[in-house]
Amino acid sequence: MRDIYADIDYVLIDEDKLQTRIQELADEIEADYQDKDDLLLLCVLKGGYIVLSDLSRKMKRPHEVDFMGVSSYGKETKTSGEVQILMDLKSPIAGRHVLIVEDIIDSGHTLNYLRRTLLARNPASLEICTLLNKPSRREVDVPVKYLGFDIPDEFVCGYGLDFDEIYRNLPFIAVMKPTVFAHLKK
């Protein structure tokens, strides 16, 4: 059996720090939406599912959740720039307050595409919450209202983020050893 911990170079954000920040984000969101009904937390799959789960459980106000599958990476370590919707929402969002919950923003292409697509569906409001942000990699600016952590340009995994569909279950954000993905073209 593969030892996924052996592929970790170092822990960038530990579990306690993650949970503290998720609680702070939940508190900020609840304060901002206290007078608004019909809040929908929209999880961007697959990486955002743990962020959404923890954020949702820390919120006391009523809200719904829905999911979209969006990809621009495939099996690479950086975006291809071509965004695909792999799974769309189950319900219309016209007139609803929508909060996109994302694991990481890198180049910005995926979130920019998703944001434009969702704005065309006429939500009452549309905001973005991301756990991780790589400002040094940004190619397209996207307005992020709720931000967990700015991180350096490292290949990270854990807490929902994967490499080749593995490592999502790690309870922290870790930087992977470059040897794990060295065989991929950069």
C-alpha positions as CSV (number, residue, x, y, z in Angstrom):
1,M,0.0,0.0,0.0
2,R,1.2,3.5,-0.9
3,D,2.3,5.7,2.0
4,I,0.9,9.1,1.0
5,Y,2.6,10.8,3.9
6,A,6.0,9.9,2.3
7,D,5.1,12.1,-0.6
8,I,4.8,15.2,1.6
9,D,7.6,17.7,1.7
10,Y,6.2,19.7,4.6
11,V,2.9,20.9,6.2
12,L,2.0,24.4,5.1
13,I,-1.2,24.9,7.1
14,D,-1.9,22.5,10.0
15,E,-5.4,21.2,10.9
16,D,-5.9,23.6,13.9
17,K,-5.1,26.7,11.8
18,L,-7.4,25.4,9.1
19,Q,-10.3,24.9,11.5
20,T,-9.8,28.3,13.2
21,R,-9.9,30.1,9.9
22,I,-12.9,28.1,8.6
23,Q,-14.8,29.2,11.8
24,E,-13.8,32.8,11.2
25,L,-15.0,32.6,7.6
26,A,-18.3,31.1,8.8
27,D,-18.7,34.0,11.2
28,E,-18.0,36.6,8.5
29,I,-20.5,35.0,6.1
30,E,-23.2,34.7,8.7
31,A,-22.8,38.4,9.6
32,D,-22.9,39.5,6.0
33,Y,-26.0,37.4,5.1
34,Q,-27.9,37.9,8.4
35,D,-30.7,39.8,6.6
36,K,-30.8,37.8,3.5
37,D,-32.9,34.7,2.9
38,D,-32.2,31.9,0.5
39,L,-28.5,31.5,0.8
40,L,-27.0,28.8,-1.4
41,L,-23.5,27.5,-0.8
42,L,-22.2,26.3,-4.2
43,C,-19.3,23.8,-3.9
44,V,-16.9,23.6,-6.8
45,L,-16.0,19.9,-7.0
46,K,-14.1,18.0,-6.3
47,G,-11.6,19.9,-4.2
48,G,-14.1,22.2,-2.4
49,Y,-16.1,19.4,-0.8
50,I,-14.2,19.4,2.5
51,V,-14.1,23.2,2.8
52,L,-17.9,23.3,2.1
53,S,-18.6,20.5,4.6
54,D,-16.7,22.2,7.4
55,L,-17.9,25.7,6.6
56,S,-21.5,24.5,6.4
57,R,-21.4,22.7,9.8
58,K,-19.9,25.8,11.4
59,M,-22.8,28.0,10.2
60,K,-25.9,28.4,12.3
61,R,-28.1,30.2,9.7
62,P,-30.2,28.2,7.3
63,H,-28.7,27.6,3.9
64,E,-28.8,25.1,1.1
65,V,-25.9,23.5,-0.7
66,D,-25.4,22.5,-4.3
67,F,-22.5,21.3,-6.4
68,M,-20.8,22.0,-9.7
69,G,-18.0,20.0,-11.3
70,V,-15.6,22.3,-13.1
71,S,-12.2,21.4,-14.4
72,S,-9.3,23.0,-16.2
73,Y,-6.5,20.8,-14.9
74,G,-7.0,17.2,-16.0
75,K,-4.0,15.3,-14.6
76,E,-1.6,18.2,-14.9
77,T,-0.2,20.4,-12.1
78,K,-1.2,23.6,-13.8
79,T,-4.3,24.8,-15.6
80,S,-4.8,24.2,-19.3
81,G,-6.9,27.3,-19.5
82,E,-9.8,25.4,-21.1
83,V,-12.7,25.2,-18.6
84,Q,-15.2,22.4,-18.7
85,I,-18.4,22.1,-16.7
86,L,-18.5,18.4,-15.8
87,M,-21.6,18.6,-13.6
88,D,-24.1,21.5,-13.4
89,L,-26.4,22.8,-10.7
90,K,-29.6,20.9,-9.9
91,S,-31.7,24.0,-9.3
92,P,-32.1,27.5,-10.8
93,I,-30.3,30.3,-9.0
94,A,-32.2,33.3,-10.3
95,G,-33.0,35.6,-7.5
96,R,-31.0,33.7,-5.0
97,H,-27.9,34.7,-2.9
98,V,-25.1,32.4,-4.1
99,L,-21.8,31.9,-2.4
100,I,-19.2,29.9,-4.5
101,V,-17.1,27.8,-2.2
102,E,-13.7,26.9,-3.7
103,D,-10.6,25.1,-2.5
104,I,-8.0,27.2,-4.3
105,I,-7.7,30.0,-6.8
106,D,-4.6,29.7,-9.0
107,S,-4.6,31.4,-12.4
108,G,-8.2,32.6,-12.0
109,H,-9.4,31.2,-15.3
110,T,-11.8,28.6,-13.8
111,L,-13.4,30.9,-11.4
112,N,-13.7,33.7,-13.9
113,Y,-15.5,31.3,-16.3
114,L,-17.7,30.0,-13.6
115,R,-18.5,33.4,-12.3
116,R,-19.5,34.7,-15.7
117,T,-21.6,31.6,-16.3
118,L,-23.5,32.0,-13.0
119,L,-24.0,35.8,-13.4
120,A,-25.8,35.0,-16.6
121,R,-28.4,33.0,-14.6
122,N,-29.4,36.2,-12.6
123,P,-28.7,35.5,-9.0
124,A,-29.6,38.1,-6.4
125,S,-26.0,38.2,-5.4
126,L,-22.9,36.2,-6.2
127,E,-19.8,36.1,-4.1
128,I,-16.7,33.9,-3.8
129,C,-15.2,32.1,-0.8
130,T,-11.9,30.4,-1.3
131,L,-9.7,28.6,1.2
132,L,-6.5,29.1,-0.6
133,N,-5.2,31.8,-3.0
134,K,-2.0,31.9,-5.1
135,P,-1.7,35.6,-6.0
136,S,1.6,35.1,-7.7
137,R,-0.1,32.8,-10.3
138,R,-3.0,35.1,-11.1
139,E,-3.6,35.6,-14.8
140,V,-7.3,36.7,-14.5
141,D,-8.6,38.8,-11.7
142,V,-11.6,37.5,-9.8
143,P,-13.3,39.3,-6.9
144,V,-12.9,37.2,-3.8
145,K,-14.9,38.3,-0.8
146,Y,-13.9,35.6,1.7
147,L,-10.3,34.4,1.7
148,G,-8.8,31.8,3.9
149,F,-5.0,32.0,3.2
150,D,-2.7,33.4,0.6
151,I,-0.1,30.8,-0.2
152,P,3.2,30.7,-2.1
153,D,3.5,29.1,-5.6
154,E,3.9,25.6,-4.4
155,F,2.1,22.4,-5.4
156,V,-0.2,21.7,-2.5
157,C,-2.5,18.8,-1.5
158,G,-4.7,17.8,1.4
159,Y,-8.0,19.0,2.8
160,G,-9.8,18.3,-0.4
161,L,-7.0,19.1,-2.8
162,D,-5.5,16.3,-4.8
163,F,-2.8,15.1,-7.1
164,D,-4.0,12.4,-9.5
165,E,-7.2,12.0,-7.3
166,I,-5.1,11.1,-4.2
167,Y,-4.3,13.0,-1.0
168,R,-7.7,14.7,-0.5
169,N,-8.2,13.0,2.8
170,L,-5.2,14.6,4.5
171,P,-6.4,16.9,7.4
172,F,-3.9,19.6,6.6
173,I,-2.5,21.5,3.6
174,A,0.8,20.1,2.6
175,V,3.5,20.9,0.0
176,M,4.3,17.8,-2.1
177,K,7.8,16.6,-2.8
178,P,8.6,17.7,-6.4
179,T,9.7,14.1,-7.2
180,V,6.1,13.0,-7.0
181,F,5.1,15.0,-10.0
182,A,8.4,15.6,-11.7
183,H,7.4,13.3,-14.6
184,L,4.7,15.8,-15.7
185,K,5.5,18.5,-18.2
186,K,5.4,22.0,-16.6
